[in-house]
Amino acid sequence: MAPQGVAPRIWLIAGPTASGKSRLALRLAQALGGELVNADSMQLYRDLAILTARPAREEMLVVPHHLFGVADAADGWSVGRWLEAARAVLDDIALWRRTAIVVGGTGLYFHALTRGLADIPPVPRAVTERLAAEAGVAGELALRPRLARLDPEAEAQIERGDRQRLLRALGVAEHTGRPLSAWRRDTQATLAPGDWRGVVLEPPREALYDACDARLASMFGAGGIEEVRALAARGLDPALPAMKAVGVREIIDLLEGRATRAEALKRAQRQTRRYAKRQLTWFRHQTPDWPRITASEPEAQWRMLTALGALAA
């Protein structure tokens, strides 16, 4: 990370959903004549402009925006694919000697930029299918002890119910004979230490949850239901990332008669709060040395950011 007092060429603005990071990043980009780069795994998908709170068209005309709404919901992006695209964008911004502001809530994207992404050999499909079949028969809890023996570090970091990550870690360990956590340690960061400075928005929990609830209610009334209706009509694989966006499943339940509008909204709000809590936990553990912006009001957030030397860039 760039030392305090030294102007970085890249700002990383991270934080949970509804924390105000997009608004803050836009203001910084305007002040510096910079460009915004998306680091939110759901804002990649053009199908989910409303439900992912993607910047409005008017905002995207104010300063250049990159990697927002660039992917089709049928095309699931991995962290590696995002990193490759982000590298190209950041290189182009650097050529023009402009400041890049990378903003989003997907912790793994920031991890890939600042710590690197492991070059892990692909796991054969036969291995993946075998493990998926075992999980289907024995259940996730039966596979966890096996992963704990092969890769205790990875097992401890994978949340209960996250079958995809569990099978991924187990597949890598069994196929390569080396723990996934070891592969990830053997990486090289994309960003040079003196080129960037990171900050995490960490507003008071109650204010954040209130913002989550209010935003979901607004989305339901501003076209979010119609957006999911169009997405569901495509009949896409439920395992695709876009289909797992917070609120999609709840609205599909509404559309298919399994929930009333009030019930769907309440469930979506609850899931959003839980997601925000997971994001806060991730950033607390993975970016402990990044400065925190603990305010919830926009002007207070801006004052805290400028106090970190943002306008010196």
C-alpha positions as CSV (number, residue, x, y, z in Angstrom):
1,M,0.0,0.0,0.0
2,A,1.2,3.5,-0.8
3,P,2.6,5.2,2.4
4,Q,0.7,8.1,3.9
5,G,1.6,11.4,2.2
6,V,2.5,9.7,-1.1
7,A,-0.1,10.0,-3.8
8,P,-1.1,6.6,-5.1
9,R,-2.2,6.1,-8.7
10,I,-4.9,3.7,-7.6
11,W,-7.5,4.0,-4.8
12,L,-9.3,0.9,-3.6
13,I,-12.6,1.7,-2.0
14,A,-14.2,-1.4,-0.4
15,G,-17.1,-2.0,1.9
16,P,-20.4,-3.8,2.4
17,T,-23.5,-3.3,0.3
18,A,-25.4,0.0,1.0
19,S,-22.5,1.6,2.8
20,G,-22.2,4.5,0.4
21,K,-19.0,3.4,-1.3
22,S,-20.2,4.0,-4.9
23,R,-21.3,7.5,-4.1
24,L,-18.0,8.2,-2.3
25,A,-15.9,6.8,-5.2
26,L,-17.8,8.8,-7.8
27,R,-17.1,12.0,-5.8
28,L,-13.4,11.2,-5.6
29,A,-13.3,10.4,-9.3
30,Q,-14.8,13.8,-10.1
31,A,-12.4,15.6,-7.7
32,L,-9.4,13.9,-9.2
33,G,-10.5,13.6,-12.9
34,G,-10.2,9.8,-12.3
35,E,-12.0,6.7,-13.6
36,L,-14.0,4.1,-11.8
37,V,-13.4,0.4,-12.0
38,N,-16.0,-2.1,-10.8
39,A,-15.0,-4.6,-8.1
40,D,-18.5,-6.0,-7.4
41,S,-19.1,-9.5,-8.8
42,M,-22.9,-8.8,-9.3
43,Q,-22.6,-5.4,-10.9
44,L,-20.7,-7.1,-13.8
45,Y,-24.0,-8.5,-15.1
46,R,-26.1,-6.3,-17.4
47,D,-29.3,-8.1,-16.4
48,L,-29.2,-6.8,-12.8
49,A,-28.9,-3.1,-13.0
50,I,-31.5,-2.3,-10.4
51,L,-31.1,-5.2,-8.0
52,T,-27.4,-4.8,-7.7
53,A,-27.6,-0.9,-7.4
54,R,-25.4,-0.5,-10.4
55,P,-24.6,3.2,-11.1
56,A,-27.3,5.0,-13.1
57,R,-26.7,6.0,-16.7
58,E,-26.5,9.6,-15.6
59,E,-23.7,8.8,-13.1
60,M,-21.8,6.8,-15.7
61,L,-21.7,9.9,-18.0
62,V,-20.0,12.0,-15.3
63,V,-16.8,10.1,-15.3
64,P,-15.6,7.0,-17.2
65,H,-16.9,3.7,-15.7
66,H,-15.3,0.3,-16.4
67,L,-16.6,-3.3,-16.0
68,F,-20.1,-2.3,-15.0
69,G,-22.8,-4.3,-16.8
70,V,-20.4,-6.0,-19.2
71,A,-21.4,-9.6,-18.8
72,D,-24.5,-11.6,-19.7
73,A,-26.1,-13.5,-16.9
74,A,-25.6,-16.7,-18.8
75,D,-21.8,-16.1,-18.7
76,G,-20.5,-16.7,-15.2
77,W,-17.3,-14.8,-14.5
78,S,-14.6,-16.1,-12.2
79,V,-12.2,-14.1,-10.0
80,G,-9.5,-14.9,-12.5
81,R,-11.5,-13.5,-15.4
82,W,-12.3,-10.3,-13.6
83,L,-8.7,-9.9,-12.6
84,E,-7.6,-10.3,-16.3
85,A,-10.1,-7.6,-17.4
86,A,-9.2,-5.3,-14.5
87,R,-5.5,-5.5,-15.3
88,A,-6.2,-4.4,-18.8
89,V,-8.4,-1.5,-17.7
90,L,-5.9,-0.3,-15.0
91,D,-3.0,-0.5,-17.5
92,D,-5.0,1.7,-20.0
93,I,-5.9,4.2,-17.3
94,A,-2.2,4.4,-16.3
95,L,-1.3,5.1,-19.9
96,W,-3.4,8.3,-19.7
97,R,-1.8,9.2,-16.3
98,R,-5.2,9.3,-14.6
99,T,-6.2,8.0,-11.2
100,A,-8.1,4.8,-11.0
101,I,-10.7,4.3,-8.3
102,V,-11.6,0.6,-7.9
103,V,-14.8,0.3,-6.0
104,G,-16.9,-2.6,-4.8
105,G,-17.8,-5.1,-2.2
106,T,-16.3,-8.4,-3.5
107,G,-13.4,-9.1,-1.2
108,L,-11.8,-11.7,-3.4
109,Y,-11.4,-9.1,-6.2
110,F,-9.4,-6.8,-3.9
111,H,-7.5,-9.8,-2.6
112,A,-6.5,-10.8,-6.1
113,L,-5.3,-7.3,-6.9
114,T,-3.3,-6.7,-3.8
115,R,-2.1,-10.3,-3.0
116,G,-2.3,-12.1,-6.2
117,L,-4.3,-15.0,-7.6
118,A,-2.9,-18.5,-7.5
119,D,-2.1,-20.3,-10.7
120,I,-3.9,-23.5,-9.7
121,P,-4.0,-26.4,-12.1
122,P,-7.6,-27.2,-13.3
123,V,-9.3,-30.0,-11.6
124,P,-10.5,-32.7,-14.0
125,R,-14.3,-32.8,-14.5
126,A,-14.3,-36.4,-13.4
127,V,-13.0,-35.4,-10.0
128,T,-15.4,-32.6,-9.7
129,E,-18.4,-34.8,-10.6
130,R,-17.3,-37.5,-8.2
131,L,-17.1,-35.1,-5.3
132,A,-20.4,-33.5,-6.2
133,A,-22.0,-37.0,-6.2
134,E,-20.5,-37.8,-2.9
135,A,-21.8,-34.5,-1.4
136,G,-25.2,-35.3,-2.8
137,V,-25.3,-38.7,-1.1
138,A,-23.4,-38.0,2.2
139,G,-24.0,-34.3,2.5
140,E,-21.6,-31.4,3.1
141,L,-20.9,-32.3,6.7
142,A,-19.5,-35.7,5.7
143,L,-16.9,-34.0,3.4
144,R,-15.8,-31.4,5.8
145,P,-13.7,-33.7,8.0
146,R,-11.9,-34.9,4.8
147,L,-11.0,-31.3,3.8
148,A,-10.0,-30.5,7.4
149,R,-7.4,-33.2,7.2
150,L,-6.1,-32.1,3.8
151,D,-6.4,-28.4,4.1
152,P,-7.5,-27.2,7.6
153,E,-6.9,-23.6,6.8
154,A,-9.3,-23.6,3.8
155,E,-11.9,-25.7,5.8
156,A,-11.9,-23.1,8.6
157,Q,-12.5,-20.2,6.2
158,I,-15.4,-21.8,4.2
159,E,-18.8,-21.0,5.7
160,R,-21.3,-23.7,6.4
161,G,-23.6,-24.2,3.4
162,D,-21.0,-23.0,0.8
163,R,-20.8,-26.3,-1.0
164,Q,-19.2,-24.8,-4.1
165,R,-16.1,-23.6,-2.3
166,L,-16.0,-26.7,-0.2
167,L,-15.9,-29.0,-3.3
168,R,-13.4,-26.7,-5.0
169,A,-11.0,-26.8,-2.1
170,L,-11.4,-30.6,-1.7
171,G,-10.9,-31.1,-5.5
172,V,-7.7,-29.1,-5.6
173,A,-6.3,-30.8,-2.6
174,E,-7.1,-34.3,-3.8
175,H,-6.1,-33.8,-7.4
176,T,-2.9,-31.8,-6.9
177,G,-1.8,-33.3,-3.6
178,R,-1.3,-29.7,-2.4
179,P,-3.7,-27.7,-0.3
180,L,-5.6,-24.8,-1.9
181,S,-4.4,-22.5,0.8
182,A,-0.8,-23.3,-0.1
183,W,-1.4,-22.6,-3.8
184,R,-2.9,-19.2,-2.8
185,R,0.1,-18.3,-0.7
186,D,2.4,-18.8,-3.6
187,T,1.2,-15.8,-5.6
188,Q,2.3,-12.5,-6.9
189,A,0.2,-9.3,-6.4
190,T,-1.0,-7.4,-9.5
191,L,-0.5,-4.0,-7.9
192,A,2.9,-2.8,-6.7
193,P,3.0,-1.8,-3.0
194,G,3.6,1.9,-3.7
195,D,0.9,2.2,-6.4
196,W,-2.3,2.0,-4.4
197,R,-4.0,2.9,-1.2
198,G,-7.0,1.1,0.2
199,V,-9.9,2.2,2.5
200,V,-12.9,0.3,3.9
201,L,-16.2,1.8,4.6
202,E,-17.4,0.4,7.9
203,P,-20.5,2.4,9.1
204,P,-22.3,1.7,12.3
205,R,-24.1,-1.6,12.0
206,E,-27.6,-0.3,12.8
207,A,-27.3,2.5,10.2
208,L,-26.0,0.0,7.6
209,Y,-28.8,-2.4,8.2
210,D,-31.4,0.4,8.0
211,A,-29.8,1.5,4.7
212,C,-30.0,-2.1,3.4
213,D,-33.7,-2.4,4.3
214,A,-34.5,1.0,2.7
215,R,-32.7,0.2,-0.5
216,L,-34.4,-3.2,-0.9
217,A,-37.8,-1.6,-0.5
218,S,-36.9,1.0,-3.1
219,M,-35.7,-1.7,-5.5
220,F,-38.9,-3.6,-5.2
221,G,-40.8,-0.4,-6.2
222,A,-38.4,0.8,-8.9
223,G,-38.4,-2.1,-11.3
224,G,-36.5,-4.8,-9.4
225,I,-39.4,-7.3,-9.6
226,E,-39.7,-6.8,-13.4
227,E,-35.9,-7.2,-13.8
228,V,-36.0,-10.6,-12.1
229,R,-39.1,-11.6,-14.1
230,A,-37.1,-11.0,-17.3
231,L,-34.1,-12.9,-15.9
232,A,-36.2,-15.9,-14.7
233,A,-37.9,-16.1,-18.1
234,R,-34.5,-17.0,-19.6
235,G,-34.5,-20.3,-17.8
236,L,-30.9,-20.1,-16.8
237,D,-29.0,-22.5,-14.6
238,P,-29.7,-21.6,-11.0
239,A,-26.0,-22.3,-10.2
240,L,-24.9,-19.3,-12.3
241,P,-23.6,-16.4,-10.2
242,A,-26.2,-13.9,-11.4
243,M,-29.0,-16.2,-10.3
244,K,-27.5,-16.2,-6.8
245,A,-27.6,-12.4,-6.5
246,V,-29.3,-11.3,-3.2
247,G,-33.0,-10.8,-3.8
248,V,-33.3,-12.9,-7.0
249,R,-34.5,-16.1,-5.3
250,E,-36.9,-14.2,-3.1
251,I,-38.5,-12.4,-6.0
252,I,-38.7,-15.6,-8.0
253,D,-40.7,-17.0,-5.0
254,L,-43.0,-14.0,-5.3
255,L,-43.4,-14.4,-9.0
256,E,-44.2,-18.1,-8.7
257,G,-46.7,-17.7,-5.9
258,R,-44.6,-19.1,-3.0
259,A,-44.5,-15.7,-1.2
260,T,-46.4,-12.5,-1.0
261,R,-44.7,-9.2,-1.9
262,A,-44.3,-8.4,1.8
263,E,-42.9,-11.8,2.6
264,A,-40.5,-11.6,-0.4
265,L,-39.3,-8.2,0.6
266,K,-38.8,-9.2,4.2
267,R,-36.7,-12.2,3.2
268,A,-34.7,-10.2,0.7
269,Q,-34.0,-7.6,3.3
270,R,-32.9,-10.3,5.8
271,Q,-30.6,-11.9,3.2
272,T,-29.1,-8.5,2.4
273,R,-28.3,-7.7,6.0
274,R,-26.7,-11.1,6.4
275,Y,-24.6,-10.5,3.2
276,A,-23.5,-7.1,4.6
277,K,-22.5,-8.8,7.8
278,R,-20.4,-11.4,5.9
279,Q,-18.7,-8.6,4.0
280,L,-17.9,-6.7,7.1
281,T,-16.4,-9.8,8.6
282,W,-14.3,-10.6,5.5
283,F,-12.8,-7.1,5.3
284,R,-12.1,-7.0,9.0
285,H,-10.1,-10.2,8.8
286,Q,-8.5,-9.7,5.4
287,T,-7.7,-6.0,5.3
288,P,-6.9,-5.2,9.0
289,D,-4.3,-2.5,8.0
290,W,-6.6,-0.5,5.7
291,P,-8.0,2.7,7.1
292,R,-11.7,2.7,8.1
293,I,-14.3,5.2,7.2
294,T,-16.8,4.7,10.1
295,A,-19.3,7.4,9.3
296,S,-22.6,6.7,7.5
297,E,-23.4,10.3,6.3
298,P,-22.0,11.2,2.9
299,E,-20.4,14.5,4.0
300,A,-18.7,12.8,7.0
301,Q,-17.5,10.0,4.8
302,W,-16.0,12.5,2.4
303,R,-14.2,14.4,5.2
304,M,-12.7,11.2,6.5
305,L,-11.5,10.2,3.0
306,T,-9.9,13.6,2.3
307,A,-8.3,13.4,5.7
308,L,-6.5,10.3,4.4
309,G,-4.9,12.4,1.7
310,A,-7.2,11.5,-1.2
311,L,-7.1,14.9,-2.8
312,A,-3.3,14.9,-2.8
313,A,-3.4,12.4,-5.6
